[in-house]
Amino acid sequence: MKKSKSAHQLRPLVCFLLAFALLLSSSSVTNAPESEAAAATSTSCTSPCQHYDVVVIGSEIEGVLLAQAAHKLGKSVLILDPRAKPGGQLIQGQMLVLDEPHDASKKSLVQGEMKRLFDGYNNKSIRTVEEFTKYYNGLIQSIPLRSSITIQSVQTTASGTNSRTIQSITYKASDGKPYTVSATYWVENTDFAALTSKLDLKRIPGTESLFKGGGPEPEYMAATYMLKVKNVDWNELHAATLRDYPLTNLAKKYGPGTYVDWNFGTGFSNLTANYKPKDSQLKLRGLNTTYQRNGKVIINALLIYDVNPSDAKSVSSAVNKAKNEAPYILQFLQKNIPGYSKAQLDTLPDYLYIREYDRYESEYVLKRDDLLSKRMFWDNVSIGGYPIDVQGTRRFPSGQGLGNTDRYGLPLRSFEIKGVDNLLTAGKNAGAEAAAYGSVRIQPNTGLAAQVIGIMIGREKKPLRSLNADDFKRIHQYLKKDYKIQVQS
């Protein structure tokens, strides 16, 4: 009897040590605090297994905002990233030319944690990749993050007539070993549908559904490779455009939307249209640039068609082609754009800005009419705005705008995957039809939604899908009072 009792007493200690050892084995950028390690106990799947309140798949900033908000409110959170390095579009792709949504009266719609980033960006304190990385690392501080994982299997159980619940996933880590985790909520936060693609879900038609249709095969907006240059004389660029004012003259000479102030420069499409890339997969569109400081400029202009972000070889090939093209683009800029005559290439990124990949049907799929009619929803988790910007594909290389928006609501249901009760989406995985996605996808729109969802996970006692209109009246009140977040018109 004594022997049996002793073994029984040791079992909790053994389980705790197993969970703690698994946590320490994670390739994390930060260490989980002791309380979170204790919270991640074996409760919902076959041992050895850790349970978390929230598991986020991918390290794009939007899902990180959800993770941080839930973590701050005491929830146990784990980020599992299939990519080798964290940060996605913002950090690894170095998409540091931020798009800011405004309503029709030109009022900024950026709220919540994203406002801190945009304030730093606009006041020049967050402009370089080092400064963005410092900001990003501050968000994931104390949240365990494991990079270079591969999902091997997803275990689900039926939870209704037409619905399932994800119980656990098993993944292979960079050490080659399999690990299993369970969670109350799962979040798809990658740029290639790492989790949702494994669940036999209904895909939302993509860009192939626009402009008379491109056929049965999926079609995606082009990716971008960000170009970084140094030794730019921004004063000369600014002065050259001032000499050609008013803006109507600038548009005639350089192309529509050409504008330069002390921080940002756009346009010059009349000039870039003359650039002929060495590879037909590439296109140099009009420039969208940010002056970082001290002669350094980052440029959003080099489109890459037909990139499959779920295929490492496709991504690697696209990056290599863009890097090889960069010296020729530099020569073109030196000869044609004021202030760039002595420019040199700066350190270039090793990843891409992926705009679009497979998205799967959510409980509510946002439509273009929702955006243009300024529709608000009872379960709003964000207020968005931005022109409906459809970037090019090989079929229509220059892209097309589908209308300007004022402000519109993004409901919680557009971030809840249909038929999987505990699966949420973040960022570019939002549920929006192709004709609406060009606006919905902008980071401050979906970033605010992610933060609000994280807050709700932390504060609400009910499952998210059980929340009703009366609950949301209360939620909207505390968002405004406690977080200065307004998500109703």
C-alpha positions as CSV (number, residue, x, y, z in Angstrom):
1,M,0.0,0.0,0.0
2,K,2.8,2.4,0.8
3,K,4.4,1.8,-2.5
4,S,1.1,2.4,-4.4
5,K,0.5,5.6,-2.4
6,S,4.1,6.9,-3.1
7,A,3.7,6.3,-6.9
8,H,0.4,8.1,-6.8
9,Q,2.0,11.1,-5.1
10,L,4.8,11.2,-7.6
11,R,2.6,11.1,-10.7
12,P,1.7,14.9,-10.6
13,L,5.4,15.7,-10.2
14,V,6.3,13.5,-13.2
15,C,3.6,15.0,-15.4
16,F,4.8,18.5,-14.4
17,L,8.4,17.7,-15.2
18,L,7.4,16.2,-18.6
19,A,5.5,19.3,-19.5
20,F,8.3,21.6,-18.3
21,A,10.9,19.6,-20.3
22,L,8.8,19.9,-23.4
23,L,8.5,23.6,-22.9
24,L,12.3,24.0,-22.5
25,S,12.9,22.0,-25.7
26,S,10.9,24.5,-27.7
27,S,13.0,26.7,-30.1
28,S,11.4,29.8,-28.5
29,V,12.4,33.4,-29.1
30,T,11.3,34.1,-25.6
31,N,10.8,32.0,-22.4
32,A,7.4,31.4,-21.0
33,P,7.0,32.6,-17.4
34,E,6.8,29.9,-14.7
35,S,3.0,30.4,-14.3
36,E,2.4,29.8,-18.0
37,A,4.5,26.7,-18.0
38,A,2.4,25.4,-15.1
39,A,-0.8,26.2,-17.0
40,A,0.3,24.2,-20.0
41,T,-0.5,20.9,-18.5
42,S,-1.6,17.5,-20.0
43,T,-5.4,17.8,-20.0
44,S,-6.9,17.1,-23.4
45,C,-4.8,14.6,-25.4
46,T,-2.7,11.5,-25.1
47,S,0.4,12.0,-22.9
48,P,3.0,13.4,-23.4
49,C,0.9,16.4,-24.3
50,Q,0.6,20.1,-23.4
51,H,-2.7,21.9,-23.3
52,Y,-3.0,25.7,-23.9
53,D,-5.9,28.1,-23.9
54,V,-4.7,29.4,-27.3
55,V,-2.4,27.9,-29.9
56,V,-1.5,30.3,-32.8
57,I,-0.1,28.7,-36.0
58,G,2.2,31.2,-37.6
59,S,3.9,34.4,-36.4
60,E,2.4,37.1,-38.6
61,I,1.8,40.2,-36.5
62,E,-2.0,40.0,-36.5
63,G,-2.0,36.6,-34.8
64,V,0.7,37.8,-32.5
65,L,-1.6,40.7,-31.4
66,L,-4.3,38.1,-30.6
67,A,-1.8,36.0,-28.6
68,Q,-0.5,39.0,-26.7
69,A,-3.9,40.2,-25.8
70,A,-5.0,36.8,-24.4
71,H,-1.6,36.3,-22.7
72,K,-1.9,39.7,-20.9
73,L,-5.3,38.5,-19.5
74,G,-3.7,35.4,-18.0
75,K,-4.4,32.8,-20.8
76,S,-1.8,30.2,-21.6
77,V,-0.6,30.8,-25.2
78,L,1.8,29.1,-27.6
79,I,2.9,30.2,-31.1
80,L,3.9,27.4,-33.4
81,D,5.6,28.8,-36.6
82,P,6.2,26.8,-39.7
83,R,8.7,29.4,-40.9
84,A,12.3,29.3,-39.8
85,K,12.3,32.9,-38.4
86,P,9.4,34.8,-36.8
87,G,7.7,37.9,-38.1
88,G,6.3,37.0,-41.5
89,Q,5.4,39.8,-43.8
90,L,6.5,42.6,-41.5
91,I,9.9,41.4,-40.3
92,Q,11.1,38.7,-42.7
93,G,9.4,40.1,-45.8
94,Q,10.4,43.6,-44.5
95,M,7.1,45.1,-45.8
96,L,7.9,48.3,-43.9
97,V,5.8,50.6,-46.1
98,L,2.7,50.7,-43.9
99,D,-0.8,51.2,-45.3
100,E,-3.0,53.3,-43.1
101,P,-6.8,53.1,-43.5
102,H,-8.8,56.3,-43.3
103,D,-12.5,57.0,-43.6
104,A,-14.0,59.4,-46.1
105,S,-13.3,62.4,-44.0
106,K,-9.5,61.4,-43.9
107,K,-9.6,60.4,-40.3
108,S,-7.3,57.5,-39.4
109,L,-9.0,54.3,-38.5
110,V,-5.9,52.8,-36.8
111,Q,-6.7,51.8,-33.2
112,G,-5.5,49.5,-30.4
113,E,-1.9,48.2,-30.3
114,M,-1.5,48.9,-34.0
115,K,-1.8,52.6,-33.2
116,R,1.4,52.4,-31.2
117,L,3.2,51.0,-34.2
118,F,1.7,53.6,-36.6
119,D,2.5,56.4,-34.3
120,G,6.1,55.4,-34.2
121,Y,6.1,55.0,-38.0
122,N,4.6,58.4,-38.6
123,N,6.9,60.2,-36.1
124,K,9.9,58.5,-37.6
125,S,10.9,56.5,-34.5
126,I,10.0,53.1,-36.1
127,R,11.3,53.1,-39.7
128,T,14.2,50.7,-40.0
129,V,14.0,46.9,-39.8
130,E,15.9,47.0,-36.5
131,E,13.3,49.3,-35.1
132,F,10.4,47.2,-36.4
133,T,12.0,44.1,-35.0
134,K,12.4,45.7,-31.6
135,Y,8.7,46.6,-31.6
136,Y,7.7,43.1,-32.7
137,N,9.9,41.4,-30.1
138,G,8.2,43.4,-27.5
139,L,4.9,41.9,-28.5
140,I,6.1,38.3,-28.2
141,Q,8.0,38.8,-25.0
142,S,7.1,36.0,-22.5
143,I,5.1,34.1,-25.1
144,P,6.6,30.8,-26.0
145,L,7.3,30.6,-29.8
146,R,8.6,27.5,-31.6
147,S,9.9,28.0,-35.1
148,S,10.5,25.5,-38.0
149,I,7.6,23.2,-37.1
150,T,5.7,21.0,-39.5
151,I,2.1,19.9,-38.8
152,Q,1.9,16.2,-39.2
153,S,-1.7,15.5,-38.2
154,V,-4.8,17.2,-36.8
155,Q,-7.2,15.3,-34.5
156,T,-10.8,16.4,-34.6
157,T,-14.1,15.2,-33.0
158,A,-17.6,15.7,-34.1
159,S,-19.4,18.5,-32.1
160,G,-22.7,18.7,-33.9
161,T,-24.5,17.8,-37.1
162,N,-22.2,19.8,-39.4
163,S,-19.4,20.8,-37.1
164,R,-16.1,19.6,-35.6
165,T,-13.8,20.6,-32.8
166,I,-10.0,20.4,-33.1
167,Q,-8.8,18.4,-30.1
168,S,-5.0,18.4,-30.8
169,I,-2.4,18.6,-33.4
170,T,0.9,16.7,-33.7
171,Y,3.8,18.5,-35.2
172,K,7.4,17.8,-36.0
173,A,9.9,20.2,-34.4
174,S,13.3,21.3,-35.7
175,D,14.8,18.6,-33.5
176,G,13.0,16.0,-35.7
177,K,10.8,14.8,-32.9
178,P,7.0,14.7,-32.8
179,Y,5.1,16.7,-30.2
180,T,1.4,16.9,-29.5
181,V,-0.5,19.9,-28.1
182,S,-4.2,20.5,-27.4
183,A,-6.0,23.9,-27.1
184,T,-9.3,25.5,-26.4
185,Y,-8.8,27.8,-29.4
186,W,-6.7,27.4,-32.5
187,V,-5.7,30.3,-34.8
188,E,-4.7,30.1,-38.4
189,N,-2.1,32.9,-38.8
190,T,0.2,31.8,-41.6
191,D,0.5,33.2,-45.1
192,F,-0.1,29.7,-46.6
193,A,-3.0,28.2,-44.7
194,A,-0.7,25.7,-42.8
195,L,-3.6,24.5,-40.5
196,T,-6.8,25.3,-42.5
197,S,-5.5,23.5,-45.6
198,K,-5.5,20.2,-43.7
199,L,-9.1,20.2,-42.7
200,D,-11.0,19.7,-46.1
201,L,-12.7,23.1,-45.8
202,K,-14.6,25.0,-48.5
203,R,-12.2,27.4,-50.2
204,I,-13.4,31.0,-50.9
205,P,-12.9,31.7,-54.6
206,G,-9.8,33.9,-55.0
207,T,-8.7,36.4,-57.6
208,E,-9.6,33.9,-60.4
209,S,-13.3,34.9,-59.7
210,L,-12.7,38.5,-60.7
211,F,-12.7,40.3,-64.1
212,K,-14.6,37.7,-66.1
213,G,-12.8,34.9,-64.4
214,G,-9.5,33.2,-65.0
215,G,-10.7,29.6,-65.1
216,P,-11.0,26.8,-62.6
217,E,-7.5,27.1,-61.2
218,P,-6.8,29.3,-58.1
219,E,-5.3,32.6,-58.9
220,Y,-3.6,35.0,-56.4
221,M,-2.5,38.6,-56.3
222,A,1.2,39.0,-57.0
223,A,3.7,38.8,-54.1
224,T,6.2,41.7,-53.6
225,Y,9.9,41.7,-53.0
226,M,10.9,44.7,-51.0
227,L,13.9,46.7,-52.3
228,K,16.2,48.6,-49.9
229,V,18.5,51.3,-51.2
230,K,20.9,53.8,-49.5
231,N,22.6,57.0,-50.5
232,V,19.4,58.5,-51.8
233,D,19.2,62.3,-51.9
234,W,15.7,62.7,-50.6
235,N,15.9,66.4,-50.6
236,E,16.7,66.4,-54.3
237,L,13.7,64.1,-55.0
238,H,11.4,66.3,-53.0
239,A,12.7,69.5,-54.7
240,A,12.3,67.9,-58.2
241,T,8.7,67.1,-57.6
242,L,7.9,70.6,-56.1
243,R,9.3,72.2,-59.3
244,D,6.6,70.3,-61.3
245,Y,3.7,71.3,-59.0
246,P,0.7,71.3,-59.1
247,L,-0.2,67.7,-58.6
248,T,-2.0,67.6,-62.0
249,N,1.3,68.4,-63.7
250,L,3.1,65.8,-61.6
251,A,0.6,63.2,-62.8
252,K,1.0,64.1,-66.4
253,K,4.8,63.9,-66.2
254,Y,5.4,61.0,-63.8
255,G,2.0,59.2,-63.6
256,P,-1.1,59.1,-61.5
257,G,-0.7,59.4,-57.8
258,T,2.8,60.8,-57.9
259,Y,3.6,62.6,-54.7
260,V,6.6,63.2,-52.5
261,D,6.8,64.8,-49.0
262,W,9.5,64.6,-46.4
263,N,8.6,61.0,-45.4
264,F,6.9,59.2,-48.3
265,G,7.0,59.1,-52.0
266,T,4.6,57.4,-54.5
267,G,3.9,57.1,-58.2
268,F,6.3,57.5,-61.1
269,S,4.5,54.8,-63.0
270,N,5.0,56.6,-66.3
271,L,8.7,55.9,-65.8
272,T,8.6,52.4,-64.2
273,A,6.3,51.2,-67.1
274,N,9.4,51.5,-69.3
275,Y,11.4,49.1,-67.2
276,K,11.7,45.6,-68.8
277,P,12.6,42.9,-66.3
278,K,14.9,40.1,-67.2
279,D,12.3,37.5,-66.1
280,S,8.6,37.5,-67.1
281,Q,7.6,36.5,-63.6
282,L,8.6,40.0,-62.4
283,K,7.0,43.4,-62.9
284,L,8.2,46.9,-61.7
285,R,5.0,48.8,-60.9
286,G,4.8,52.4,-59.6
287,L,6.9,53.2,-56.6
288,N,5.5,53.2,-53.0
289,T,8.4,54.3,-50.8
290,T,9.2,55.3,-47.3
291,Y,12.2,57.5,-46.4
292,Q,13.8,55.7,-43.4
293,R,16.4,58.3,-42.5
294,N,20.0,59.1,-43.5
295,G,19.6,58.4,-47.2
296,K,17.9,55.0,-46.7
297,V,14.7,54.2,-48.6
298,I,12.6,51.1,-48.7
299,I,10.5,50.5,-51.9
300,N,7.3,48.5,-52.4
301,A,7.3,48.1,-56.2
302,L,8.6,44.8,-57.5
303,L,5.8,42.3,-58.1
304,I,6.3,38.6,-58.5
305,Y,3.6,36.5,-60.1
306,D,2.6,32.9,-59.5
307,V,4.3,32.5,-56.1
308,N,3.0,29.5,-54.1
309,P,3.8,30.4,-50.4
310,S,3.1,26.8,-49.4
311,D,6.0,25.5,-51.6
312,A,9.5,26.3,-50.3
313,K,11.0,25.9,-53.7
314,S,8.5,28.4,-55.2
315,V,9.3,31.0,-52.5
316,S,13.1,30.4,-52.8
317,S,13.0,30.7,-56.6
318,A,11.0,34.0,-56.4
319,V,13.4,35.5,-53.9
320,N,16.4,34.5,-56.0
321,K,14.9,36.0,-59.1
322,A,14.1,39.2,-57.3
323,K,17.6,39.5,-55.8
324,N,19.1,38.9,-59.3
325,E,16.9,41.6,-60.7
326,A,17.7,44.2,-58.0
327,P,20.9,45.5,-59.5
328,Y,19.2,46.2,-62.9
329,I,16.4,48.0,-61.1
330,L,18.9,50.1,-59.2
331,Q,20.5,51.2,-62.5
332,F,17.1,52.1,-63.8
333,L,16.3,54.2,-60.7
334,Q,19.7,55.9,-60.9
335,K,19.1,57.0,-64.5
336,N,15.4,57.9,-64.2
337,I,14.3,59.0,-60.7
338,P,15.5,62.3,-59.2
339,G,17.7,61.8,-56.1
340,Y,18.6,58.3,-56.9
341,S,21.7,59.0,-59.1
342,K,24.1,57.8,-56.4
343,A,21.9,55.2,-54.8
344,Q,23.2,51.8,-53.8
345,L,21.5,48.6,-52.8
346,D,21.2,48.0,-49.1
347,T,20.9,44.6,-47.4
348,L,18.0,42.8,-49.1
349,P,15.4,40.6,-47.4
350,D,15.3,36.8,-47.7
351,Y,11.5,36.5,-47.8
352,L,8.5,38.0,-49.6
353,Y,5.4,40.0,-48.9
354,I,2.6,37.5,-49.6
355,R,-0.7,39.2,-50.3
356,E,-3.0,36.3,-50.9
357,Y,-3.3,32.6,-50.6
358,D,-6.1,30.1,-50.0
359,R,-8.8,31.4,-47.6
360,Y,-11.6,29.2,-46.3
361,E,-15.3,29.8,-45.7
362,S,-16.0,31.6,-42.4
363,E,-19.3,31.9,-40.6
364,Y,-19.8,35.1,-42.5
365,V,-18.0,36.0,-45.7
366,L,-17.6,39.8,-46.2
367,K,-18.8,41.1,-49.5
368,R,-17.9,44.1,-51.6
369,D,-21.4,45.6,-51.0
370,D,-20.8,45.4,-47.2
371,L,-17.8,47.6,-47.6
372,L,-19.2,50.1,-50.0
373,S,-22.5,50.4,-48.0
374,K,-20.6,51.0,-44.8
375,R,-22.3,48.1,-43.1
376,M,-21.8,47.6,-39.4
377,F,-22.5,44.2,-37.7
378,W,-23.8,43.4,-34.2
379,D,-20.6,41.4,-33.6
380,N,-18.1,43.9,-34.9
381,V,-14.5,43.3,-33.8
382,S,-13.0,46.0,-36.0
383,I,-13.8,49.0,-38.1
384,G,-12.0,48.9,-41.4
385,G,-11.4,51.1,-44.4
386,Y,-9.1,51.3,-47.4
387,P,-9.6,51.3,-51.2
388,I,-10.4,47.9,-52.6
389,D,-7.0,47.3,-54.1
390,V,-6.6,44.2,-56.3
391,Q,-3.0,43.8,-57.2
392,G,-2.0,42.3,-60.5
393,T,-1.7,38.7,-61.7
394,R,-0.3,37.4,-64.9
395,R,-3.9,37.6,-66.4
396,F,-4.2,41.3,-65.5
397,P,-0.7,42.4,-64.7
398,S,-1.4,46.0,-63.5
399,G,-4.2,45.1,-61.1
400,Q,-7.4,47.2,-60.6
401,G,-9.2,49.1,-57.9
402,L,-12.8,48.1,-57.1
403,G,-13.9,51.2,-55.3
404,N,-13.2,53.4,-52.3
405,T,-14.6,52.7,-48.9
406,D,-15.5,54.9,-46.0
407,R,-15.6,52.8,-42.9
408,Y,-17.2,49.4,-42.5
409,G,-17.5,46.7,-39.8
410,L,-15.6,43.4,-39.6
411,P,-17.6,40.9,-37.6
412,L,-16.3,38.1,-35.4
413,R,-18.0,35.6,-37.7
414,S,-15.6,36.5,-40.5
415,F,-12.8,35.2,-38.3
416,E,-14.5,32.0,-37.3
417,I,-14.1,29.0,-39.7
418,K,-17.4,27.5,-40.7
419,G,-17.9,24.0,-39.3
420,V,-14.9,24.0,-36.9
421,D,-16.1,25.3,-33.6
422,N,-12.7,26.3,-32.0
423,L,-10.8,27.5,-35.1
424,L,-10.2,31.2,-35.6
425,T,-8.3,33.0,-38.3
426,A,-6.1,36.1,-38.3
427,G,-4.8,38.6,-40.8
428,K,-4.9,37.6,-44.4
429,N,-6.9,34.5,-43.6
430,A,-10.0,36.6,-42.9
431,G,-13.3,35.5,-44.5
432,A,-13.8,37.9,-47.4
433,E,-14.8,37.3,-51.0
434,A,-12.2,38.3,-53.6
435,A,-14.0,41.6,-54.4
436,A,-13.8,42.7,-50.8
437,Y,-10.4,41.1,-49.8
438,G,-8.4,43.9,-51.4
439,S,-9.4,46.2,-48.6
440,V,-10.1,43.8,-45.7
441,R,-6.5,42.4,-45.9
442,I,-4.9,45.6,-44.8
443,Q,-3.0,45.0,-41.5
444,P,-4.6,47.6,-39.2
445,N,-8.1,46.3,-40.2
446,T,-7.4,42.7,-39.3
447,G,-4.8,43.5,-36.6
448,L,-7.4,45.3,-34.6
449,A,-9.8,42.4,-35.0
450,A,-7.2,40.0,-33.8
451,Q,-6.4,42.1,-30.7
452,V,-10.1,42.4,-29.9
453,I,-10.6,38.6,-30.3
454,G,-7.7,38.1,-27.9
455,I,-9.2,40.4,-25.4
456,M,-12.5,38.5,-25.6
457,I,-10.8,35.2,-25.1
458,G,-9.3,36.6,-22.0
459,R,-12.4,38.2,-20.6
460,E,-15.4,36.2,-21.7
461,K,-16.7,33.2,-19.9
462,K,-18.8,31.9,-22.7
463,P,-17.3,30.2,-25.8
464,L,-17.0,32.9,-28.5
465,R,-19.6,31.2,-30.8
466,S,-22.1,31.4,-28.0
467,L,-21.9,35.2,-27.7
468,N,-25.1,37.0,-28.7
469,A,-26.0,40.6,-29.5
470,D,-26.6,41.5,-25.9
471,D,-23.1,40.2,-25.0
472,F,-21.6,42.3,-27.7
473,K,-23.3,45.5,-26.4
474,R,-21.4,44.8,-23.2
475,I,-18.2,43.9,-24.9
476,H,-18.2,47.1,-27.0
477,Q,-18.7,49.1,-23.9
478,Y,-15.6,47.7,-22.1
479,L,-13.5,47.9,-25.3
480,K,-14.3,51.6,-25.4
481,K,-13.9,52.2,-21.7
482,D,-10.8,50.0,-20.9
483,Y,-8.9,50.0,-24.2
484,K,-10.1,53.1,-26.0
485,I,-11.2,50.8,-28.9
486,Q,-14.3,51.9,-30.8
487,V,-15.7,49.2,-33.1
488,Q,-19.2,50.5,-33.6
489,S,-20.1,53.5,-35.8
